[in-house]
């Protein structure tokens, strides 16, 4: 991550706080927001992929595009299957977030210093933004540029970070990668990455990067402020 990326991330930190401030953390139930009004239910599965809208920005302030960045920021990497979703009340905004409840299929990697972690079979709800854009009387599935979208019933790989929101310790969704035949794509890696090798690769990367150890009670944005800006 170069200086301009960190500066850009810090500029967007306020936006992230607004979006993630109401996010549900690991193990928490869905909040009391009403579903977003729409003329018919959101599309899922193959139909969602066919109409997927790519937008330029979301809640991402840390781009996990390589094993090095995973080692620097992430607390866990999991294979999950989304089981349910609940669009958030968007208040008329063109882009809509959602709460996605996932079930853990496989734990790929857990950082030795992780404060919070999930195990196989556990369910947790995460906030994903953007998840939809307003169409003509309906919500159209959307995804932030450079990442994949969690689709109901379809396994995917999620990268999670320790975080604190509303004084609660938990995990925040950093990145989503589509899982195809046991492999994922990372923008900073040469070719596709086999998830069976990913844990070993991330552990090796941890030996050469300056990992920002999560502190209890410290938010991800606060941890970002500790990042040593590179000239």
Order of alpha helices (4+ residues) and beta strands (2+ residues): alpha-alpha-alpha-beta-alpha-beta-beta-beta-beta-beta-beta-beta-beta-alpha-alpha
